[in-house]
Amino acid sequence: MLTRRDLEWTQMIPGVAFAPAYGDWQSGRHGKFVRFEPGASAPLHTHSSPYNGIVLEGRLSNPYAGKVEPAEMEAGTHWYVPAAAEHGNTCVSEQPCLLYTYGDAAWDIAVVEE
């Protein structure tokens, strides 16, 4: 059993941290918690493998390249990101956003050059 007290957070970019839940997200099937501070964003980027996510706390915007109105997802919302989809993430709530993401392959990130 894993509790919040057991999570070991690693800051990935300012305002965004990851904590592994199972597996090894750098080499294969995995699950991890992701925490965004209010207003924190991940720039437009891609992943070489698809993943699923669930918003646990807060409200997250998940804009895809070319979409005028990005979806805002509240706690309980599930989403799927296909491999190579250009997207970003922003915590748009006044409280931190807590997410759980999982995938069947190693996680990577490539920031899209603008």
C-alpha positions in Angstrom: 0.0 0.0 0.0 1.2 3.5 -0.9 0.0 6.6 1.0 0.6 10.3 0.4 3.2 10.2 3.2 5.2 7.6 1.2 5.4 9.6 -2.0 8.9 10.8 -3.1 8.5 13.9 -5.2 11.0 15.0 -7.9 10.6 18.5 -9.4 10.6 18.2 -13.2 10.2 21.8 -14.1 9.3 24.8 -11.8 6.0 24.2 -10.2 5.6 20.6 -11.5 6.7 17.4 -9.6 6.4 13.7 -10.1 6.2 10.8 -7.6 6.3 7.2 -8.8 3.5 4.9 -7.7 4.5 1.6 -9.4 6.9 0.4 -12.1 9.7 2.5 -13.5 8.4 5.4 -15.6 11.8 5.7 -17.2 11.9 2.1 -18.6 8.4 0.6 -18.9 4.9 0.2 -17.6 4.3 2.6 -14.8 2.0 4.8 -12.8 2.9 8.1 -11.2 1.4 11.1 -9.4 1.9 14.5 -10.9 1.5 17.7 -8.9 1.2 21.2 -10.5 1.3 24.3 -8.3 -1.6 26.8 -9.1 -0.8 28.5 -12.4 2.1 26.2 -13.3 2.4 25.0 -16.9 4.1 22.4 -18.9 4.9 23.8 -22.4 3.6 22.3 -25.6 5.2 18.9 -25.9 4.9 15.3 -27.1 5.5 11.8 -25.8 6.6 8.8 -27.8 4.0 6.5 -26.1 0.4 7.1 -25.2 -0.8 7.6 -21.6 -3.9 7.9 -19.5 -4.5 10.4 -16.7 -7.0 11.2 -14.0 -7.4 14.5 -12.2 -7.6 13.9 -8.5 -7.6 17.5 -7.2 -7.8 20.9 -8.7 -8.7 21.9 -12.3 -6.3 21.3 -15.2 -6.3 22.6 -18.7 -5.0 20.2 -21.3 -4.6 22.2 -24.6 -3.8 20.4 -27.8 -2.0 22.1 -30.7 -4.5 23.8 -32.9 -7.4 23.7 -30.5 -8.9 27.1 -29.8 -10.7 26.2 -26.5 -8.7 23.8 -24.4 -10.6 21.5 -22.1 -10.6 22.3 -18.4 -10.8 19.1 -16.4 -11.9 18.9 -12.8 -11.4 16.2 -10.2 -12.7 12.9 -11.4 -11.9 13.6 -15.1 -10.1 10.9 -17.1 -8.2 11.7 -20.3 -6.1 9.9 -22.9 -3.1 11.3 -24.8 -2.1 9.5 -28.0 1.6 9.0 -28.8 3.1 12.1 -30.6 0.0 14.4 -29.8 1.2 17.9 -29.3 -0.3 19.1 -26.0 0.4 21.1 -22.9 -0.9 21.3 -19.3 -1.7 24.1 -16.9 -3.2 24.1 -13.4 -6.0 26.6 -13.7 -7.4 26.3 -10.2 -6.4 28.3 -7.1 -5.4 25.1 -5.4 -2.7 22.7 -6.6 -3.6 20.1 -9.2 -2.9 16.5 -8.4 -3.0 14.0 -11.2 -2.4 10.3 -11.6 -1.0 9.1 -14.9 -0.3 5.6 -16.2 1.2 4.1 -19.3 2.4 0.8 -20.7 5.7 2.1 -21.9 8.5 4.3 -20.7 7.6 8.0 -20.3 9.6 10.7 -22.2 9.0 14.3 -23.2 10.0 16.4 -26.2 9.2 20.1 -26.0 7.7 21.4 -29.2 9.9 24.2 -30.6 7.8 27.2 -31.5 
